[in-house]
Amino acid sequence: MDRATWKAIERWWAEKLGGVRVPITGRSRGSAPDVAHDRWAIEIKAGRVMSARMQEGMVQAVAAAREGQIPLVGITQAIGPGHPRQHYVLMRFDDWQRVVDYEGESYE
């Protein structure tokens, strides 16, 4: 992906989430997020970043969702013996917007 494309994607996310894109100049990995925001620490990953397994999970959740339900994929990452499992939630952006606003209040 060329620089102009990923910069545009980061700007899109910044606009949608009410933040400001942080230029990469002068920052090292983990020193600052891709998008500065008062509430969220936002890192953007773009391109073919989701595995086929994650994509299939979302297809299944969408297919199983009944009227009024929001599809969600629960992900548990097993790092290895002696390490705690990490748990994640995968949602489509439009669905996430329906659930959370930027002040943490529910839209519903």
C-alpha angles and dihedrals in degrees: 000000000000123000095251091056097049091043089053090049091051090049090050091053092045091053094045093048097041095247139114126252112245111219113233092232111116099002128109128209109294096005094105136002124252089245123033114222135158094234109022131058097214125198118176124212117184137178124038093345102136119080120234087249092058091045091050090049090056092047089053093047091050091048092049096046114109125206109304095013123119117220114238134172118211112209127193116191114203105205096183144275113329094018125102116245116252118225125205139179121221118199136159111258095241090053092047089053089055091055105039134031126195093266093053094251120132116248089216 
